[in-house]
Amino acid sequence: MSAPTLIDGKKTAESVLAECEAEIADLKSKGVTPGLAVVLVGADPASTFYVRSKSKMCEKLGIHSVKLELPAETTQDELLKVIDDLNNDPAVHGILVQSPPPAHIDEAAIIAEIDPAKDVDGFHPVNVAKLALEDASGFVPCTPAGCQRLLTEYGIETEGANVVVLGRSMIVGKPMALLMMAKGKGANSTVTVAHSRTKDLEAVTREADILIAAIGKPEFVKAGGVKDGAVVIDVGINRVDDASQKKGYRIVGDVAFDEVAPKCKAITPVPGGVGPMTIAMLMANTVKACKQITGN
Ligand SMILES: Nc1nc(=O)c2c([nH]1)NC[C@@H]1CN(c3ccc(C(=O)N[C@@H](CCC(=O)O)C(=O)O)cc3)C=[N+]21
């Protein structure tokens, strides 16, 4: 096999962000500034890092950014009140509550409280339904949308392709499957959803022309689970202890990159693959929300 194409998420994110910048400039010329509120409850280090990355990206693009870092003891009612205030804030077009919240928070009830028109994560039941219905007015969750954009950007044929989605979360696996089985460009695929309870998992993933790994287990996918010439999209962001690193950890994906990459036609690295796309698509969803809400 020749060397695989490395799918560059940072570079593709740059093009998405450039599109956003043009739209933001157009909105600003009409006196409108898109706004995004990011809410974090508690101080999980990885969550704190991601929330700050999102706010920084807003500032870079000139999106009005509201960052609320709330104490871990915040009650359900207090959080609902925060959401209500953001729903009613005309300067805010997008609302994101970083997942997962502390255990005492009922996350589903929080998501349901977000105005679906501001639900830039695409987690609200209205937007989940719109994705299933192929209604383009809804918001597609950022990570699956980013994965699909990587496939189209690199000209990977999805029409009729066997796509295996490994993982069935509401954040990635399930919406990813819906996106790829939908009609249209970058989709029209034959989709299989596999997960931790799937029988003979490697035999299933080995059928994939396109394997999307979102199972949340470090280096779970080995060479034996990948077909020669497959395209592999690695959604995993796992911190594993590594005493040789200054931070004491390193980030690995859900795919054992070193043994899998030589079998692939194309593969995403971690970091620098899907992660940057997630943030870029969040910016794109925020611009879309702003345009819809303001009628631009
Ligand atoms: N309501 C909600 N919406 C989310 O979109 C959401 C969430 N909750 N909870 C956590 C996950 C995770 N997530 C990432 C975003 C960017 C990178 C990212 O930028 N990664 C870089 C840097 C990786 C690193 O150094 O840690 C990369 O892969 O190259 C990773 C992960 C969004 N999430």
The ligand as an SDF file (V2000), in Angstrom:
LIG
                    3D

 33 36  0  0  0  0  0  0  0  0999 V2000
  -22.1380   20.7200   24.5010 N   0  0  0  0  0  0  0  0  0  0  0  0
  -20.9870   20.2330   24.0320 C   0  0  0  0  0  0  0  0  0  0  0  0
  -20.6330   20.4730   22.7670 N   0  0  0  0  0  0  0  0  0  0  0  0
  -19.4470   20.0110   22.2760 C   0  0  0  0  0  0  0  0  0  0  0  0
  -19.1130   20.2300   21.0990 O   0  0  0  0  0  0  0  0  0  0  0  0
  -18.5830   19.2820   23.1520 C   0  0  0  0  0  0  0  0  0  0  0  0
  -19.0080   19.0600   24.4670 C   0  0  0  0  0  0  0  0  0  0  0  0
  -20.2070   19.5380   24.8680 N   0  0  0  0  0  0  0  0  0  0  0  0
  -18.2380   18.3470   25.3230 N   0  0  0  0  0  0  0  0  0  0  0  0
  -16.9420   17.8440   24.9770 C   0  0  0  0  0  0  0  0  0  0  0  0
  -16.7960   17.6120   23.4850 C   0  0  0  0  0  0  0  0  0  0  0  0
  -15.3570   17.5770   23.0110 C   0  0  0  0  0  0  0  0  0  0  0  0
  -15.2340   18.6660   22.0740 N   0  0  0  0  0  0  0  0  0  0  0  0
  -14.0360   19.0200   21.4420 C   0  0  0  0  0  0  0  0  0  0  0  0
  -13.8780   20.1900   20.7480 C   0  0  0  0  0  0  0  0  0  0  0  0
  -12.6650   20.5560   20.1940 C   0  0  0  0  0  0  0  0  0  0  0  0
  -11.5660   19.7560   20.3250 C   0  0  0  0  0  0  0  0  0  0  0  0
  -10.2520   20.1850   19.7650 C   0  0  0  0  0  0  0  0  0  0  0  0
  -10.0790   21.3150   19.3820 O   0  0  0  0  0  0  0  0  0  0  0  0
   -9.2540   19.3150   19.7040 N   0  0  0  0  0  0  0  0  0  0  0  0
   -7.9350   19.6510   19.2180 C   0  0  0  0  0  0  0  0  0  0  0  0
   -6.9650   19.7890   20.3890 C   0  0  0  0  0  0  0  0  0  0  0  0
   -6.8730   18.5480   21.2360 C   0  0  0  0  0  0  0  0  0  0  0  0
   -6.1850   18.7590   22.5670 C   0  0  0  0  0  0  0  0  0  0  0  0
   -5.0060   19.1780   22.5580 O   0  0  0  0  0  0  0  0  0  0  0  0
   -6.8230   18.5170   23.6260 O   0  0  0  0  0  0  0  0  0  0  0  0
   -7.4940   18.5980   18.2350 C   0  0  0  0  0  0  0  0  0  0  0  0
   -8.0770   17.4950   18.2070 O   0  0  0  0  0  0  0  0  0  0  0  0
   -6.5650   18.8430   17.4670 O   0  0  0  0  0  0  0  0  0  0  0  0
  -11.6970   18.5540   20.9950 C   0  0  0  0  0  0  0  0  0  0  0  0
  -12.9290   18.2030   21.5340 C   0  0  0  0  0  0  0  0  0  0  0  0
  -16.4140   19.3290   21.9940 C   0  0  0  0  0  0  0  0  0  0  0  0
  -17.3540   18.7750   22.7590 N   0  0  0  0  0  0  0  0  0  0  0  0
  1  2  1  0
  2  3  2  0
  2  8  1  0
  3  4  1  0
  4  5  2  0
  4  6  1  0
  6  7  2  0
  6 33  1  0
  7  8  1  0
  7  9  1  0
  9 10  1  0
 10 11  1  0
 11 12  1  0
 11 33  1  0
 12 13  1  0
 13 14  1  0
 13 32  1  0
 14 15  1  0
 14 31  2  0
 15 16  2  0
 16 17  1  0
 17 18  1  0
 17 30  2  0
 18 19  2  0
 18 20  1  0
 20 21  1  0
 21 22  1  0
 21 27  1  0
 22 23  1  0
 23 24  1  0
 24 25  2  0
 24 26  1  0
 27 28  2  0
 27 29  1  0
 30 31  1  0
 32 33  2  0
M  CHG  1  33   1
M  END
$$$$
